[in-house]
Amino acid sequence: MSLKNLSIFSLSVLLFSVFLVIYLNQENSKKLNRIEQWAKNNQIKVDKSTKAQKFTIDFDEKEWNLLKQKLSLTRFFTSLKDVPSFDFGFDPDYARELVEYWGNKFDWKSQVEYLNSYPQFRISINDTIIHYVHYTTNPTAEKRINILLLDGWPGAFFGFYKAIDFMEKNYKDICFDIVVPSIPGYHFSTPLNKIHNPVETSLLFDALMRYLFGELAHYYIHGEDWGSIIATTVPQLYPTRVSGIHITMPITSESNILNNICSLLLPYVPSLFLSDQELKHEFSSRFSIKSKLWKFWDEFGYFHLQATRPDTVGHGLTDSPVGLMAYILEKYSSWTFERLNKISGSKDGGLEFFNKDDLLTVCTLYWMTNSITSSMRYYANSFNAMLEFRKQNLDFFSLSVSQTVPVGVQMNLNDIFVTPFWFIKSRYLGLIQYKIVEQGGHFAAFQNPELTVKCLVDFITQVEYKI
């Protein structure tokens, strides 16, 4: 196809797209109204007579000694000489090194003291136990902001601790009233013996915020991984309650016809859809359908397992601390760095970038709370829920977020996927901030707390002062 014909074709597609956008926005508005009505009917009533219980993590010496005993009995396997380390997953030689450190040098008791450095609580809402951190920075500041910080799998609530510390020390003119809940089935939001998914979590976390701040309270949400999906769902349910959402993993709709057409065109006419900065960072190839299919093949084996057979995987990870460690930390490697550039052939898979005690604290939390299986079930529960909600014509997982809700996106270049502004805007209609972070990975606040806080506070400032 000649350049002239391609230009004519592209222009025709864009004109068609304009009319399609108008139609889709009208349909989207109708569906969002239906979801808001559903949310009104299913809103969880907040019982003020229910008291949140102060919660302190105990150092259980018996369980800690049992973990160390299991580590000492680990049966290792040999590495392959002709396969670069971390190409087949977590490297066995580095696993030996971490196991030795975990069992003999890691100070879990000190880490428990660190975990308890911020006030924690547990409360039962709608027969579901919710564990959360609640901390107020600079309480005498005149400006007050309520904010919900949400992580995902395989993260942990304390991954926000350094971000909270940075917020307190560097934004003394703002009082941030911060809530960091653990997703049901994660860590101390256990035991969980019933099905739970992001829509139900959104209802619960909104109820938690109303319990803490009152029925008329407004709040911001920062979300990473599952936290991004929950942050997207809450304003679909209650758009007038959410002041704005700041996310690191925007999910575009796979059922959006316009997006799919433009994804096909993107590799051929990238300048139509991408900014100069996105072109510089090769978004045209990374966001292509070919690239995404390869990522699903190369990186999403865990996803298929957890969305279909989480209990089968859970037996091994619940009984083997080394299996648990390798399964979790392989994600902190491959989701933080470009595999070919930083991981393949490296001794540690890039993990030396992190504090070793922080990584092992994540693993020990999943082990001590026996929550790895219930955390993985969240995938199966979520996809089953997606199919069920679609049968009811309630497509939470594809519908747009209302234009009345401000949205900020922190696009980390070393995350699993990158999504261009143009495609995000088609779902997050109130998108007002889009920042590309060159050194960022999937675990944004855990990896780079200062930069993540700056992006978040810049977004909040933009909304509050309408900059």
C-alpha positions in Angstrom: 0.0 0.0 0.0 1.4 3.4 -1.0 1.9 6.1 1.5 -0.9 8.2 -0.1 -3.4 5.3 0.0 -2.4 4.5 3.6 -3.0 8.1 4.6 -6.4 8.1 3.0 -7.3 4.8 4.7 -6.1 6.1 8.0 -8.1 9.3 7.7 -11.2 7.3 6.8 -10.6 5.1 9.9 -10.3 8.2 12.1 -13.5 9.7 10.7 -15.3 6.4 11.3 -13.8 6.4 14.8 -15.2 9.8 15.7 -18.8 8.6 15.0 -18.0 5.3 16.8 -16.7 7.1 19.8 -19.9 9.2 20.1 -22.0 6.0 19.9 -19.9 4.1 22.3 -19.9 7.0 24.8 -23.7 7.0 24.8 -23.8 3.3 25.4 -21.2 3.5 28.1 -23.1 6.2 29.9 -26.2 4.0 29.9 -24.2 1.1 31.3 -22.5 3.2 34.0 -25.9 4.4 35.1 -27.0 0.8 35.4 -23.9 0.0 37.5 -24.5 3.0 39.8 -28.0 1.8 40.4 -26.7 -1.7 41.2 -24.1 -0.1 43.5 -26.8 1.8 45.3 -28.8 -1.4 45.9 -25.7 -3.3 47.0 -24.0 -0.6 49.1 -22.8 -2.1 52.4 -24.4 -0.5 55.4 -21.8 0.8 57.9 -22.5 -0.3 61.4 -20.8 2.3 63.7 -21.4 0.1 66.7 -18.9 -2.3 65.3 -15.5 -1.4 66.7 -12.2 -1.8 64.9 -9.7 -3.7 67.0 -6.2 -2.5 67.4 -3.9 -5.1 65.9 -0.3 -5.9 66.6 1.7 -8.5 64.7 3.2 -11.0 67.2 6.6 -12.6 66.9 5.8 -16.3 67.1 9.0 -18.0 68.0 7.6 -21.5 67.5 6.5 -20.8 64.0 9.7 -19.0 63.2 11.8 -21.9 64.3 9.6 -24.3 62.3 10.2 -22.1 59.2 14.0 -22.2 59.8 13.8 -26.0 60.2 12.0 -26.4 56.9 14.6 -24.2 55.2 17.4 -26.4 56.6 15.7 -29.5 55.0 15.5 -28.0 51.6 16.2 -30.3 48.7 17.8 -28.3 45.8 18.2 -29.1 42.2 21.1 -28.4 39.9 21.3 -25.5 37.4 21.9 -26.0 33.6 25.3 -24.9 32.4 24.1 -23.9 28.9 21.0 -21.9 30.0 21.6 -18.4 31.3 20.5 -17.9 35.0 16.9 -16.8 35.4 15.9 -17.7 31.8 13.9 -20.7 33.1 12.6 -18.9 36.2 14.2 -18.5 39.6 17.9 -19.5 39.5 18.7 -22.5 41.8 22.1 -21.2 42.7 20.8 -17.9 43.9 18.0 -19.7 45.7 20.6 -21.5 47.7 22.2 -18.2 48.7 18.9 -16.7 49.8 17.9 -19.8 51.7 21.1 -19.6 53.7 20.5 -15.9 54.4 16.8 -16.5 55.3 17.5 -19.3 57.7 20.6 -18.0 59.4 20.9 -14.2 59.1 17.5 -12.8 58.5 16.1 -11.2 61.7 12.3 -11.8 61.6 11.9 -10.4 65.1 13.3 -7.0 64.0 11.1 -7.0 60.9 8.0 -7.6 63.0 9.0 -4.5 65.1 9.3 -2.6 61.8 5.9 -3.9 60.6 4.4 -2.7 63.8 5.8 0.8 63.4 2.5 2.1 61.9 -0.8 1.6 63.7 -2.9 -1.4 62.5 -6.4 -2.5 62.9 -8.8 -5.3 62.0 -12.5 -5.0 61.5 -15.3 -7.3 60.3 -17.4 -5.8 57.5 -20.1 -7.8 55.9 -18.7 -10.9 57.5 -15.3 -10.3 56.1 -12.2 -9.6 58.1 -10.3 -6.5 56.9 -6.8 -5.7 58.2 -5.6 -2.2 57.6 -3.0 0.4 58.5 -4.4 3.8 59.4 -2.0 6.7 59.8 -2.3 10.5 59.7 0.7 12.6 58.6 1.1 16.1 59.9 -2.3 16.2 61.8 -2.0 20.0 62.5 -1.8 20.9 58.8 -4.7 22.9 57.5 -5.2 21.0 54.2 -6.5 17.5 54.8 -6.6 14.7 52.2 -8.1 11.2 52.7 -6.3 8.6 50.7 -6.6 4.8 50.2 -3.4 3.0 49.2 -3.9 -0.3 47.5 -1.4 -2.9 46.4 -1.8 -6.4 44.8 -0.2 -9.7 44.2 2.4 -10.7 45.4 2.7 -7.4 47.3 2.2 -6.5 51.0 0.8 -3.6 52.9 4.2 -2.6 54.3 5.3 -1.9 50.7 3.9 1.6 51.2 5.7 2.3 54.5 8.6 4.1 52.9 6.2 6.1 50.7 4.2 7.1 53.8 7.4 8.2 55.6 8.4 10.3 52.5 5.0 11.9 52.4 5.1 12.9 56.0 8.6 14.4 55.8 8.3 16.3 52.6 4.7 17.5 52.5 4.3 19.1 55.9 1.6 21.5 54.7 -0.8 18.6 54.0 -2.4 16.2 56.4 -2.7 12.9 54.6 -5.2 10.6 56.4 -3.9 7.3 55.0 -5.6 3.9 54.9 -3.7 0.8 53.6 -5.9 -2.2 53.7 -4.9 -5.8 52.9 -7.1 -7.3 50.2 -9.4 -10.1 51.6 -7.4 -13.3 51.6 -4.1 -11.5 51.9 -1.9 -11.6 55.0 -4.0 -10.5 58.0 -7.2 -10.1 56.1 -7.7 -13.8 56.8 -9.0 -16.3 57.2 -11.2 -16.1 54.1 -13.4 -19.0 53.4 -15.7 -17.6 50.7 -15.3 -16.3 47.2 -14.2 -12.7 46.9 -13.4 -10.5 43.8 -12.5 -6.9 43.0 -16.2 -5.7 42.9 -16.9 -7.0 46.4 -13.5 -5.6 47.6 -14.5 -2.2 46.2 -17.8 -2.3 48.1 -15.9 -3.3 51.3 -13.1 -0.7 51.0 -15.7 2.0 50.3 -17.5 0.9 53.4 -14.2 1.0 55.4 -13.6 4.6 54.2 -17.2 5.6 55.2 -16.7 3.9 58.6 -13.5 5.9 59.2 -14.4 9.3 57.7 -18.2 9.4 57.6 -20.9 8.9 54.9 -20.2 12.2 53.1 -16.4 11.8 53.1 -14.5 12.0 49.8 -11.2 10.2 49.2 -8.4 9.6 46.7 -7.2 6.1 45.7 -3.7 5.1 44.6 -3.6 1.6 43.2 -1.0 -0.9 41.9 -1.6 -4.3 40.4 -5.0 -5.5 41.7 -5.1 -2.2 43.5 -5.4 -0.5 40.1 -8.4 -2.6 39.2 -10.1 -2.0 42.5 -9.3 1.8 42.1 -10.9 1.6 38.7 -14.0 -0.2 40.1 -14.8 2.1 43.1 -15.5 5.2 41.0 -17.7 3.1 38.6 -19.8 2.3 41.7 -19.6 5.6 43.5 -18.3 8.4 41.2 -19.3 11.2 43.4 -17.4 9.9 46.4 -14.0 9.4 44.8 -12.0 12.6 44.5 -9.6 11.0 42.0 -7.7 7.8 41.2 -3.9 7.5 40.6 -2.9 4.1 39.2 0.1 2.3 37.8 -1.7 -0.5 35.9 -4.5 1.0 33.7 -6.5 -1.8 32.0 -7.9 -1.0 28.6 -11.1 -2.7 27.4 -10.5 -5.8 25.2 -14.1 -5.4 23.9 -13.6 -1.7 22.7 -13.9 -1.9 18.9 -12.1 1.3 18.4 -9.1 0.3 20.5 -8.8 -3.0 18.7 -8.8 -1.3 15.3 -6.3 1.3 16.4 -4.1 -1.4 17.9 -3.9 -3.0 14.4 -3.0 0.4 12.8 -0.4 1.4 15.5 2.7 -0.4 14.1 2.1 1.2 10.6 1.2 4.8 11.6 2.6 5.2 15.2 2.7 8.9 15.0 -1.1 9.1 14.8 -1.4 7.6 18.2 1.8 8.2 20.1 3.6 11.2 21.6 7.2 11.9 20.9 8.1 10.5 24.3 6.2 7.3 23.6 7.8 7.0 20.2 11.2 7.4 21.9 10.5 4.5 24.2 9.3 2.3 21.4 5.7 2.0 22.6 4.7 1.2 19.0 6.4 -2.2 19.2 5.8 -2.8 22.9 2.0 -2.1 22.7 1.6 -4.1 19.4 -0.7 -7.1 19.4 2.3 -9.3 18.5 4.2 -8.0 21.5 1.3 -8.5 23.9 0.7 -12.0 22.7 4.4 -12.8 23.3 4.1 -11.3 26.8 1.1 -13.5 27.5 3.1 -16.5 26.4 6.3 -15.7 28.1 5.1 -14.1 31.4 1.6 -15.3 32.2 2.0 -18.9 33.1 1.4 -18.0 36.7 -1.7 -16.1 35.7 -3.4 -19.1 34.0 -2.6 -21.4 36.9 -4.0 -18.9 39.5 -7.1 -18.2 37.4 -7.9 -21.9 37.0 -6.2 -24.1 39.6 -4.9 -22.0 42.5 -5.5 -24.7 45.0 -3.2 -27.2 43.2 -0.3 -24.7 43.2 -1.2 -23.8 46.8 -0.4 -27.2 48.2 3.3 -26.9 47.2 3.7 -23.2 48.1 2.0 -23.7 51.5 4.3 -26.5 52.5 7.6 -25.4 51.0 9.1 -22.0 52.0 11.7 -22.2 49.3 9.0 -22.9 46.7 7.1 -19.9 48.0 10.2 -17.7 48.0 11.1 -18.6 44.4 7.5 -18.2 43.1 7.1 -14.8 44.7 10.6 -13.3 44.1 10.7 -14.4 40.5 8.0 -11.8 40.0 10.0 -9.1 41.8 12.7 -9.8 39.2 10.9 -10.1 35.9 8.3 -7.4 36.7 10.9 -4.8 37.7 13.5 -5.1 34.9 13.5 -5.8 31.2 14.3 -9.5 31.0 16.9 -9.4 28.2 18.7 -6.3 29.5 18.8 -6.9 33.3 17.8 -10.4 34.2 19.0 -13.0 31.7 22.3 -14.4 32.8 22.6 -12.2 35.9 23.5 -14.0 39.1 20.6 -12.5 41.1 18.0 -11.6 38.5 18.3 -7.9 39.4 17.0 -8.6 42.9 20.1 -7.1 44.6 18.5 -3.8 43.6 16.1 -4.3 46.5 16.8 -4.6 50.2 17.1 -8.3 50.8 15.4 -8.1 54.2 12.4 -6.3 52.5 12.0 -9.1 50.0 12.2 -11.8 52.6 9.7 -10.0 54.8 7.2 -10.2 51.9 7.9 -14.0 51.7 7.7 -14.5 55.5 4.4 -12.6 55.7 2.8 -14.9 53.2 4.3 -17.9 55.0 3.4 -16.9 58.6 -0.2 -15.9 57.6 -0.6 -19.0 55.4 -2.2 -16.8 52.9 -0.5 -17.6 49.6 -3.4 -19.9 48.4 -6.2 -17.5 49.4 -4.3 -14.6 47.7 -3.9 -16.7 44.4 -7.6 -17.6 44.5 -8.4 -13.9 43.9 -7.5 -14.5 40.2 -9.9 -17.4 39.8 -12.6 -15.6 41.8 -12.2 -12.4 39.7 -12.5 -14.1 36.3 -15.5 -16.1 37.3 -17.0 -12.9 38.6 -16.3 -11.1 35.3 -18.2 -13.7 33.4 -21.1 -13.7 35.8 -21.4 -9.9 35.8 -21.4 -9.8 32.0 -24.4 -12.1 32.0 -26.1 -9.5 34.1 -25.0 -6.8 31.7 -22.7 -5.3 34.4 -19.4 -5.1 32.7 -17.2 -3.7 35.4 -14.0 -4.9 33.8 -14.4 -3.2 30.5 -16.6 -0.1 31.0 -15.1 3.3 31.2 -14.7 5.5 34.3 -16.8 8.6 34.2 -15.3 11.8 33.0 -16.2 13.4 36.3 -13.6 11.3 38.1 -10.0 12.7 37.6 -7.4 10.1 36.8 -3.6 10.1 37.0 -1.5 7.3 35.5 2.1 6.5 36.4 3.4 4.5 33.5 6.5 2.6 34.6 8.6 1.6 31.6 9.9 -1.7 33.1 6.4 -2.9 34.0 4.9 -6.0 32.3 3.0 -3.9 29.8 3.1 -0.2 28.7 -0.1 1.5 27.5 0.0 4.7 25.5 -2.0 7.8 26.6 -4.4 7.6 23.7 -5.6 4.1 24.6 -5.9 4.8 28.3 -7.9 7.9 27.6 -10.5 5.8 25.8 -11.4 4.1 29.1 -10.4 6.6 31.7 -12.3 9.5 30.4 -11.1 11.9 33.2 -7.4 11.3 32.5 -5.6 14.5 33.4 -2.1 13.3 34.2 0.1 10.7 32.4 3.7 10.4 33.5 6.2 8.0 32.0 8.8 6.8 34.6 11.9 5.4 33.0 13.3 3.6 36.1 9.9 2.2 37.3 8.7 -1.3 37.5 5.6 -3.1 38.6 6.0 -2.7 42.4 6.1 1.1 42.1 6.0 2.3 45.7 8.1 -0.6 46.9 10.8 0.0 44.3 10.7 3.8 44.1 8.7 5.3 46.9 9.9 8.9 46.5 9.1 9.1 42.8 5.8 7.4 43.2 4.8 9.8 46.0 5.8 12.8 43.9 3.7 11.6 41.0 0.8 11.0 43.3 1.0 14.3 45.2 1.4 16.2 41.9 -1.8 14.6 40.7 -3.7 15.4 43.9 -2.4 19.0 43.8 -3.6 19.3 40.2 -7.1 18.1 41.2 -7.3 20.1 44.4 -6.1 23.4 42.9 -7.4 22.8 39.4 -4.0 23.5 37.9 
